[in-house]
């Protein structure tokens, strides 16, 4: 298993992602999630992508929550007390045919192609939303005509480390423990939600922080 993408819940059409654009990050195509009431802005790198997800249609909250009570993504977007983690960590097989290594349930949203599903890890809400995408692969291995932009003006290329902080000193779920086995991921327990992404082993010695707006810091 390896990292496929990381999402972070944001507000106001994810305007905060403009900070990355201003620092030479090249933005990819956004997505809308029919029936889920959410949309995103995305930045693609050789081996993963970073997604800023936001609430697009508040009117769908009651309907979606009733239809998929186990998927708490809308609570993560609207919770003002930070009981819910604002992060999601998506994984994919490292080798063909690799199975989901954590307890999960199957989510089949209408925006996915037929036969595709998202395996959602069972965990406490203070942990990120852990999920597995058996159908996904590296962005730099997508067919050229369908590939998202990867040549960032700032020179950033590939994720090499994730430091993820989860509040509350309680035992981590089996899902968190399984994701924590990925070489590039370090999971810590602390006072507040936070994530630090390192790209290219910090070769350029540069840093971009979205704090205090979002608990995200990037080193590259």
NORLINKA-V617904 format. One record per helix or strand. SS is the DSSP state (H for helix, E for strand). FROM is the first residue (numbers start at 1). TO is the last residue. If there is no record, write none. Layout:
ss=SS from=FROM to=TO
ss=SS from=FROM to=TO
This chain:
ss=E from=2 to=9
ss=H from=12 to=22
ss=E from=32 to=33
ss=E from=38 to=44
ss=E from=49 to=55
ss=H from=58 to=67
ss=H from=73 to=78
ss=E from=87 to=92
ss=E from=104 to=107
ss=E from=118 to=121
ss=E from=129 to=132
ss=H from=139 to=141
ss=H from=144 to=146
ss=E from=159 to=167
ss=H from=174 to=179
ss=E from=185 to=190
ss=E from=194 to=199
ss=H from=200 to=202
ss=E from=207 to=209
ss=E from=216 to=219
